[in-house]
Amino acid sequence: MSETFSPDDEVRVDNDGVGQSVVLERSTRQENKLTLVAAQHTLVPAFKQMKLEEEAQKNWDLFYKRNSTHFFKDRHWTGREFEELKACREPESQRLVLLEAGCGVGNCIFPLLEDEGNIFVYACDFSPRAVDFVKNNPLYSRGRCRAFQCDLTQDDLRDNIPEASVDAVTLIFVLSAIHPAKMARAVRNVSTVLKPGGTVLFRDYGLHDHAMRRFKASSKLAENFYVRQDGTRSYFFSKDFLAALFSEAGLLCQANEYVMRETVNKKEGLCVPRVFLQSKFVKPGHHQDP
């Protein structure tokens, strides 16, 4: 079950007394300034951040070397959560052309290839090792899928995909791994291969997710941006930030909501609250086949 979640709900305070309210407001402003100063001093040093950026691909490649294809579960929920995939065909009998940007080892594309008979999937990832895992999967077929290595922030997708040829793009836990300063480039890149009227389906970590709360101050790179012990990084999205990001790329927002989930670990008796952001953006215009 999902529901709308606003991070602001956790910080809203009401006061009855006017004098008390003024004092509290001044005190809060002072505390916020002190907190901001403290946070600035606890950021990961600039030289280390630069090294993390330079070694981002190597760190993800090492991640897949350690974990192979066993870290993430197959995402059989994709078709259920994103019913728009079935509605992207015009007409319905038309083959669906999909780009999964940041495909990892194929946990999303192979369930889709099994469930959807009339589909072609372009799949790209930052990690060459991840792409090799996709190509070596028994379900990989050149007639239905094309996998390639790509840095969404630098490499032009049109070198591998015809311009304005894709019905839908999935960005599932992908943008969060990219430096916030480079996210706009990635979104513009994706937009170039999307048909007019095509859809971008987004799901990623939301603000105040349990994973965000677990990070120590020493892991903070910037606002809502953190580094894991293995050198991979994660950003936690607010609705406003994401909406602005896609709006600047000329895409229209049709859905943009926090989704709350609970991850239950029965063995350890833990119930972990999760917050994700699930969104849908559309490229203006209407595609007409020649």
MOTANOR-V201190 format. One record per residue. RES is the residue in one letter. SS is DSSP state (alpha for helix, beta for strand, coil for the rest). Layout:
RES	SS
RES	SS
This chain:
M	coil
S	coil
E	coil
T	coil
F	coil
S	coil
P	alpha
D	alpha
D	alpha
E	alpha
V	coil
R	coil
V	coil
D	coil
N	coil
D	coil
G	coil
V	alpha
G	alpha
Q	alpha
S	alpha
V	alpha
V	alpha
L	alpha
E	alpha
R	alpha
S	alpha
T	alpha
R	alpha
Q	alpha
E	alpha
N	alpha
K	alpha
L	alpha
T	alpha
L	alpha
V	alpha
A	alpha
A	alpha
Q	alpha
H	alpha
T	coil
L	coil
V	coil
P	coil
A	alpha
F	alpha
K	alpha
Q	alpha
M	alpha
K	alpha
L	alpha
E	alpha
E	alpha
E	coil
A	alpha
Q	alpha
K	alpha
N	alpha
W	alpha
D	alpha
L	alpha
F	alpha
Y	alpha
K	alpha
R	alpha
N	alpha
S	coil
T	coil
H	coil
F	coil
F	coil
K	coil
D	coil
R	coil
H	coil
W	coil
T	alpha
G	alpha
R	alpha
E	alpha
F	coil
E	coil
E	alpha
L	alpha
K	alpha
A	alpha
C	coil
R	coil
E	coil
P	coil
E	coil
S	coil
Q	coil
R	coil
L	beta
V	beta
L	beta
L	beta
E	beta
A	beta
G	coil
C	coil
G	coil
V	coil
G	coil
N	coil
C	coil
I	alpha
F	alpha
P	alpha
L	alpha
L	alpha
E	alpha
D	alpha
E	coil
G	coil
N	coil
I	beta
F	beta
V	beta
Y	beta
A	beta
C	beta
D	beta
F	coil
S	coil
P	alpha
R	alpha
A	alpha
V	alpha
D	alpha
F	alpha
V	alpha
K	alpha
N	coil
N	coil
P	coil
L	coil
Y	coil
S	coil
R	coil
G	coil
R	coil
C	beta
R	beta
A	beta
F	beta
Q	beta
C	coil
D	coil
L	coil
T	coil
Q	coil
D	coil
D	coil
L	alpha
R	alpha
D	alpha
N	coil
I	coil
P	coil
E	coil
A	coil
S	coil
V	beta
D	beta
A	beta
V	beta
T	beta
L	beta
I	beta
F	coil
V	coil
L	alpha
S	alpha
A	alpha
I	coil
H	coil
P	alpha
A	alpha
K	alpha
M	alpha
A	alpha
R	alpha
A	alpha
V	alpha
R	alpha
N	alpha
V	alpha
S	alpha
T	alpha
V	alpha
L	beta
K	beta
P	beta
G	beta
G	beta
T	beta
V	beta
L	beta
F	beta
R	beta
D	beta
Y	beta
G	beta
L	coil
H	coil
D	coil
H	alpha
A	alpha
M	alpha
R	alpha
R	alpha
F	coil
K	coil
A	alpha
S	alpha
S	alpha
K	beta
L	beta
A	beta
E	coil
N	coil
F	beta
Y	beta
V	beta
R	coil
Q	coil
D	coil
G	coil
T	coil
R	beta
S	beta
Y	beta
F	coil
F	beta
S	coil
K	alpha
D	alpha
F	alpha
L	alpha
A	alpha
A	alpha
L	alpha
F	alpha
S	alpha
E	alpha
A	coil
G	coil
L	beta
L	beta
C	beta
Q	beta
A	beta
N	beta
E	beta
Y	beta
V	beta
M	beta
R	beta
E	beta
T	beta
V	beta
N	beta
K	coil
K	coil
E	coil
G	coil
L	beta
C	beta
V	beta
P	beta
R	beta
V	beta
F	beta
L	beta
Q	beta
S	beta
K	beta
F	beta
V	beta
K	beta
P	coil
G	coil
H	coil
H	coil
Q	coil
D	coil
P	coil
